[in-house]
Amino acid sequence: MNRDHKAVVLEYVSSLSDDVLQFFNSRLSEKLFGDLAVSLEEFSKDKRMDNLLSNAGSSEAVFVLLDEIREIIHKEYKKKGSHLKSAAS
C-alpha cells in the first residue's frame, strides 16, 4: 500500500466510532460467512475508501488491500483497546 492509500485508510479509520472500529476489527479478523461482503459494503459508503478498493486492479489485489486495511484497523483497535474494553463493561 502506497503512502497516499495508507493516508486514506488512516483517515477513514480515525473517523470511525469505537463501536464501528470494534465491528470491523472482529469482521475482518474472523472472516466468517458474509463478513467480507458486509465490510466491503460499509467501506463503499465512504467515497475515498470505495475509490481505493475500486482501483485495486484485480480480485487478488482487493484481498491484499483488505488484509492491509485489517492490519491498520487492528492497530487502531489495540491502541484504543483498554478504552473499548472498559466501555463494554
C-alpha positions as CSV (number, residue, x, y, z in Angstrom):
1,M,0.0,0.0,0.0
2,N,1.5,3.3,-1.0
3,R,1.6,6.4,1.3
4,D,-1.5,8.0,-0.3
5,H,-3.5,4.9,0.1
6,K,-2.4,4.4,3.7
7,A,-3.3,8.0,4.4
8,V,-6.8,7.4,3.1
9,V,-7.2,4.3,5.2
10,L,-5.8,6.0,8.3
11,E,-8.1,9.0,7.9
12,Y,-11.1,6.7,7.5
13,V,-10.2,4.5,10.4
14,S,-9.6,7.5,12.7
15,S,-13.1,8.8,11.8
16,L,-14.8,5.6,13.0
17,S,-16.7,5.4,16.2
18,D,-15.5,2.9,18.8
19,D,-18.4,0.6,18.0
20,V,-17.7,0.6,14.3
21,L,-14.0,0.1,14.9
22,Q,-14.7,-2.9,17.1
23,F,-17.1,-4.2,14.4
24,F,-14.5,-4.0,11.6
25,N,-11.8,-5.5,13.9
26,S,-13.9,-8.6,14.5
27,R,-15.3,-8.9,11.0
28,L,-12.0,-8.6,9.2
29,S,-10.2,-10.8,11.7
30,E,-12.7,-13.7,12.0
31,K,-13.8,-13.6,8.3
32,L,-16.9,-15.6,9.0
33,F,-19.6,-16.2,6.3
34,G,-20.5,-12.8,4.9
35,D,-18.1,-10.7,7.0
36,L,-16.0,-9.5,4.0
37,A,-19.1,-8.6,2.0
38,V,-20.6,-6.6,4.9
39,S,-17.2,-4.9,5.4
40,L,-16.9,-4.1,1.7
41,E,-20.4,-2.7,1.7
42,E,-19.6,-0.4,4.6
43,F,-16.3,0.7,3.1
44,S,-18.1,1.5,-0.2
45,K,-20.2,4.1,1.7
46,D,-17.1,6.3,2.1
47,K,-16.2,7.8,-1.3
48,R,-12.4,7.6,-0.8
49,M,-12.4,4.1,0.5
50,D,-14.7,3.0,-2.3
51,N,-12.4,4.6,-4.8
52,L,-9.3,2.9,-3.2
53,L,-10.9,-0.5,-3.4
54,S,-12.4,0.0,-6.9
55,N,-9.0,0.8,-8.3
56,A,-7.3,-2.3,-6.8
57,G,-6.9,-3.8,-10.3
58,S,-7.7,-7.4,-9.5
59,S,-9.6,-9.6,-7.0
60,E,-6.3,-10.7,-5.6
61,A,-5.3,-7.1,-5.1
62,V,-8.6,-6.4,-3.3
63,F,-7.8,-9.2,-0.8
64,V,-4.3,-7.9,-0.3
65,L,-5.7,-4.4,0.3
66,L,-8.3,-5.8,2.7
67,D,-5.5,-7.5,4.7
68,E,-3.6,-4.2,4.9
69,I,-6.8,-2.4,6.0
70,R,-7.4,-5.1,8.6
71,E,-3.8,-4.5,10.0
72,I,-4.4,-0.8,10.3
73,I,-7.8,-1.3,11.9
74,H,-6.3,-3.9,14.3
75,K,-3.5,-1.5,15.3
76,E,-6.0,1.3,16.0
77,Y,-8.2,-1.2,17.9
78,K,-5.3,-2.3,20.0
79,K,-4.3,1.3,20.7
80,K,-7.9,2.0,21.9
81,G,-8.2,-1.5,23.4
82,S,-8.3,-0.7,27.1
83,H,-10.8,2.1,26.4
84,L,-13.1,-0.1,24.4
85,K,-13.0,-2.9,26.9
86,S,-13.9,-0.7,29.8
87,A,-16.7,0.9,27.8
88,A,-18.2,-2.5,27.1
89,S,-18.2,-3.4,30.9
